Amino acid sequence: MKSWCKNLLAVGLSVAFLSACSSSDVEEEPVSELVEIQATVFPEISWDTNVGEGVGDYYSQLRPTVRYGKLFVADRSGVVVAFDEVTGEELWSQNFNEEFEQKLRTKTKGLRLAAGVTAARKKVFVGGETGLLVALDEATGEVLWSAQANGELLSAPTVAEDVVAVNTAKGAFEGFNVDSGEKLWTYESQLPNLTLRGTSSAAYEAGGFFVGTADGKVAVVVKNNGQAAWEQPVFSPSGGNEFTRMADVDMTPLILGENLYVASYNGNLVSMELRSGRIIWSRKYSSFNELAEAGLSLYLVDDHSRIYSVDRRNGLELWSNSTLKNRELTAAAVVEGYLVVGDLEGYLHFIDRSNGDVVGRIQVDSEGLYAQPLVVDDKIYVQSRSGKIAIVTLSKQETKVEEDTNASAE
């Protein structure tokens, strides 16, 4: 079955219409088998542990974050844990289902976390499928405040000075006071009949939140009042049914200098002027993954797990790699001279940024990786579907050869 079927969110459509996703008439596309590679970089797991029960087969974009000398991790089951960034020692743990037992008494499934983790202003922000947004003290894990958003929270909160903003699955982009949790404003966008299950996090620059919408636009929402400064379509949906008209922007707009870059599902990769939203160039790509960048290149993983390098000045394609097609790749991250992506079998693949060749590989967890790897100081932090948290580091070929030679001499 095509991977997008399991990630669709229906709103106001009949069950009969949606049953096409599970129909035997839908042709399955084969998952690319892994082939032997000429490795020149050798990843190693330097630290790992487990947090909670993992996310299983559920949609989630929970991923670790590193700040204040700590590694913060959240699990779908409602657990948030802080580790010492250097030693890996657990510093504190918070269980939301115990903390919010009274609020969740009528909810048979408890609090399911799906948004976060964001660390800023000496706080840790996470949100859940119930719409609950919570701020924790980064030093102790104490709950400082909680607030209720209008819809599921499926992407990481964005903190800008005195406001923390969240994008809900109901099309409401909402701002809360970062210190008290008071709701300040709501910006409503149009929600199509059918969307991908997911929302974009916002980027913040010069007093405005830049956020993608489910109807294929980028909007700039003014931090002080929640009003839109401008909206610009990334792609104008067309087609004979709701599936072909899906055009979600489910990635965080990437701001580089005076331009921003964003892609839509079923649509385009575009470069826009930051101030006006005027489109500078547009190229046909379909993606719901975060963009990565280095130098003058953008790196995009499309909805069939093909990887592209694109010149950000003009949108011209520099190289492409289809050897990992349909392996449900995560968004790419940049580490040194490589891209790193995870896949459905828990492998991390390392790709030479100059030509797109796969030059390294390691399996972290056979249950699979689902969220973009986090790279901090050349350490790669990943979270698996089973709840495993791992730090992966790299060694080059010459280092490996030297170690093997010394071992032989001994």
N, C-alpha and C positions, 0 to 999 in steps of 0.2 A: 504494500500500500504506500502511496506517496506520503512523504513525511508531513506535508502540510495538512493532510486530512485530520490528523489527530490533534492539531493545534488550532482548529477553527473554533470560533465562538459564534453561535447563532443567536440572533435577536429577532424574535417575531417571525421566524420561519417555521414551516411545518416539519414534523418529524420525517415525513415521507421524502421531503426534499433533501434533508440532511443524510438520509440513509444511503445516499449515493457514495458517501465516504467509505462505508463498510461493504458495499456491494461487490460481489465477485466479478462484476462487469468492469470494475476499475483495474486497469492493467498495472501491475506492479513493476516498478523499474528496479533493475538489479543493483545491489550494493557492490561497489567496486571491491574486489579482493586486493589485499595488500601484496605488493610485489617486492622483491629483493631490491635494496637500495645500496648505493655506494656511500657509506656513512663517512662524514668528515667531522661530525660533532657528536659527542657522546653524553646524553643526559643521564643524570643520576638522581634518585630520590634521597635527599639529605635529611628529611624529617617527615613524619606522618603521624596522624592520630585519627580518631573517629569522633564525630559530634552528632548526637541524635540518631534518628532512624533513616536519614536520607530523604530524597524526594520521590524515589521509585520511578514510575512512568509518568508522573504528573508534570505538567508544564511548570517550570520555575526558572527564574533568573537570579536566584540567590547566589552570591559569590562572596568570598572573603574580602576584607579591606584591611589595610595596614596604616596606622597612624598613632601618634603619641607613644611610640615604642611598643605598640601592641598589635597583635593579629586578632581581628574580630570576625567571628563566624556565627551565622544563624542557620538553624535547621527548620524545615517545614513544620515539624511537630511543636514548635513554640519555644525552642531552647536557643539562647544566645550565650556564647562563651568568648572570653578574652584570654589570649595567651601572651606570654612575654615574647616579643619579636625575636630576641636573641637566643634565649634558652629553651623556648617552647613550653615553659612551665605554665600550667593553668592558673590564672589570676582570679577570675571570678566566673560564675555561671548564673544565668537567670532563666527561670522557667515561667513563661507567660501564662501557661494554663493554670499554674498554681497562683500566680500573682493576680490574675483576672478571673478567678474562679466564680465569683458572684455574677459578673457580667456574662460569663459563658455558660451559666447553669442551664439555659434553655437550648444551647447549641450542642448537638450530639457529637459533633466532630471536633469540638474545641477550636482553638485559635490556630489557623494554618498560616505560617509566615510565607510570604512570596515576594516581598519588596525590601530591598536593602542588600548589603548593609552600607550605610553612609555614616562616616565619622567626621564631625566638624563642630566647632564652637564648644569643645570639651564634652561633646555629647555623641551618642550612638543612636541613629535613627533606623527603625525597621517598621514595616507595615505588613498587613495580612489580607487574606482573602475576605475577611469580614469587614474590611475597610478601617480597621483599627490602626492608628499611627501612634507609635510609642517613642519617647525620648528617654534614653538611659544615661546615667552618669558614666563617662568613659573610665573613670578610675575605680569605681566600686560596683557598677552594674545596677545601682539603685534606679528604680523607675522615677523619673522627674515629673513627667506628665504623659497623659494619653489623650487622644482626640479621635473623633469619628469622621472619616471622610465619606463622601457620597459615592460609594462604589468600591469594588475590589481594588486593592493596591498590588500591582504586579511588576512594578519597576522601582528602581532605587529612588528615594527622595533626593531632591536637589536643595542644597543649602546656599543661600545668598545673603550674607550679612545678617539681618535680623529676621529673615523669612525662610521657612522651609516649605518647599512646594512639592506636591505629589500629583501624578497623573492617574486618574481612575479609569476603570474599564467601562464606566458609563459615559465617558466623554467629558467629565468635569476635571479641570485643572485647578487645584485649590492651594491657597497659600495660608500658612499658619505662623503665628508668632513663635520664633525659635526658642524663646525662654519660657513661655507660658502655655503654648499649645492653642491659644485662642485663634479661631478661624477668622481670617482677615478678608478674604474675597474668594470668588469662584468665577472662573472663565469657562463658559460652555462651548463645546464644539459639536458639530453635527455628527451623530453616530449612524453609519449606514446599517442596512438590514443584516449584513454579514461582514464580520471582521475576523482577523487573526486573533487568537487568544494571546494577548500581550499588549503592552503599552510602552511608549518611549519615555525614558527619563529626559528631563530638560537640561540644556546647557545654559549657563548664565554669563552674561557679558554686558557691561555698560548700562546697568539698570534694567535689563530685560531678560526674561526667561525665553529661550528659544526651544520650542517643543513641537514634536511631530504629532499629527492627528490621524484618526482612523479613516478620515475621508481624503487622505492623500495630500495634506498641506503641511507647511511649516508656519506656525504662528509665533509672534513675539508678544509676550504678555508683560506689561509694565509692572515691576515689582511693587511699586507704591500703591497702585490702585486696582490691579487685576484687569485692566483694559488692554485690548489688543492694539499694538502700534501698527502692525501690518500682518497680513496673511498672504501666502503665496502657494499656489498649487505646485506640487512636485510632479504630479501626473494627473491628467484628467481621465477618470475611468470611462471605459466604453466596453461594449460587448452585449451579448444576448441574454446573459443570466447573471445572478448575483456573484457567482464565483469569478467570472471573468472581469467583473467591475470592482473587485477588491483592490484597494490601493493603499493599504495601511503604511504609515511611516512609523515603524516600531523601533527605530534606532535613535540614539542621542545625536542631534546635529553636531557636527564636528566643526569647531570654530578655529580658523587659522588666519591670523592677521585680520584683514578687512573682508574676508570671505568666509562663508560656511558651506559645508558639504553634507549631503544627505541623500539617501536612496529610499525608494518605496517598493513595496511588494507589487509584483505585476507591472512595474513601472520604470522609473528612470533613476539614474545617478546624476545629480545636478550640483553645480556650483552657483551660489547666490551671493550678491552683494549683502554684506551684513546690515548696512543701514537701511536699504530700501527693499530688499527681497528680490531685486531684479535678477533674472536668471542669466548667468554669463555663458554657461554651456550646459548641455544636457546629452546624456548617453543612455542607451537602452540596457538597463540591468535590473534584475529583480532580486531584492534581498530584504531580510528583516534582521540581519546581523549588524552589530556595531562596526563602524569603519575603524581602520588603523592607519597610521601615517608615519612616515619617516622621510626626511629630506623633501624632495619634490614629488614623492609617490604617495598615492592612496592605495590601500589594500582592502579588498572586498571579498567576502565569501557569499556567494549567491544562494538562492533557495534550493539548489540541487548540489550544494557543496563543491561547486567549482570556485577556484581562487583566482583573483585577478589583481594585477598591478596596473594602476592608471596614473598618468601624468596629471597632477592636480592643476596645472596651468591651463590645460586645453582639453582634458578628458580623453586623450589618446591612450589606447591600451598598449602597455609595454610588454606584458607577457600574461599567459593564462596557464592554469594547471587543472586538468580534469582527472588526474589519476586517483583522486579520493572522492569521486562523484558518488552522491547519495549515501555517504557515510555519516550523515547528520552532523556535520562539522560545527563546532562552536565558532563564534567570531574570532578573528585573528588578533594576536597581540605581537608587538615587536620586542625582541630581546636581542641585543647586540646586532649582528648582521643577518638576523633570521626573523621569520615569522613563526609563530607557534600556534597550532590549532589542536583542539581535542576532538575525539569522535565517539560514536555510539558504543564501541568496544573498549573504551577507556584508554586508548592510545593518545599520546601527544606526538604530533608530527612537527618536525623542524624543517623549514623551507628557506632556501637561499633567497634572500631578497633581490639579488641581482638578476636571477634567471628563472626562479620558480621551481627549481629542482628540490625534491625531498632529500635531505642530507642527514637526518637523524630521526630516531624514533624510540619511544619507551612506553610500556603499558603501565599505567598508574593504578587502574582498577577495572576489572573485567565488566563491572556493572555499567560502565559508561561515564563519560564527561558531557556536560550539557551547557555550561556557562563559560563565557570568555575567560581565559587565564588572566591572572593579575600579575604584572611584572613590576617589581620594586627592587632597585639596586641589583639588577641581573638575577634576582631570585624569582622563580615562577611559582605562584600560588594557585592551586587548583582545588576544586570541590567536586566530588563524584556523586553519582546518583545514590550510592549506598551510604553516604555521609562521611566518606573518607576525605580528610584534608591533608594535602601533601605539599611540600616544597621541593621543587626540582631545580637543579643547577647543571651547568654545562661544563664539559671539558673538551678541548680541541684535540684534533688528531695527533698533533705533535706531542702534546702532553701525555696522551694515552700511549703513544709509541715509547716515549721515554720511560714511563712507568713499567711497561711490559719488558723493556730491555733490562731495567734494574732488577726486576723480579727474576729474570732468567739468569742474570749474573749471580744472584744469591743462591 
